[in-house]
């Protein structure tokens, strides 16, 4: 399956990590792009949708807008709801840590596929290939103003209601008191490997070493995220230890819509 609309990926580097040469660009279906990642990069990548310029030339998007007023996000993050691909390269034990997060809600299907990993970690395809916009509970829906009530994104319960129990804040700011809600379970049931709330680490963070990473927006629903024994792969304990050096990494972004994070430059597709 291909997205029936254009996607504008946004990129945000983590604190203490250099911004990349581009922080936002456009992908039509079938297009690709390549980004070079610095060593030990951390950050997130997401897809903005239903974007346009107004009469004054200000750029904005109906979902996952970064508020910069231009295609480049320039250090700004996605406005929820947004499906997020999150990476920490060369993290604990020299592993890459990656996940797809729905903690800030959902706007577009996304998978991360490690390729050519060298053995460390579980190096498995993970993410959320399901179109949740059409299934989103009415109270969480973001509705397009010009689409007759059609849902174009799905808020998290925190984003919709702002309650501490949903936001894992205040007295709920630890994993013992912040538990899954019926709303987070809606996301988890549809996308078992994606983060569904803040303390969902045990089933949602995955690792690999020396891999290429392919990020696919709007993947085919036939794309499997199960292992060869028919089970969903296991996530990893993210609390473990040491760091080591590594060479530059690069990202290819393809529109199927697809994007890839790799240890070498990739040709445009």
Secondary structure, DSSP 8 states (H G I E B T S, - for coil): ---SS-EEEEEEE-TTS---S-SB--B-TT-EEEEEE-TT-EEEEEEEEEEEE-TT--EEEEES--SSSSSS-TT----SS--EEEEETT-GGG-EEEEEE-TT-BSS-EEEEEES--SSB----EEE-S--TTTS-GGGEEE-TTTTT-EEEE--HHHHH--HHHHT-GGG-STTT----HHHHHHHHH-TTSB-STT-GGGT-EEESS-EEEEEES--TT---B-TTSSB-----TT---------EEEEEETTTEEEEESS-----
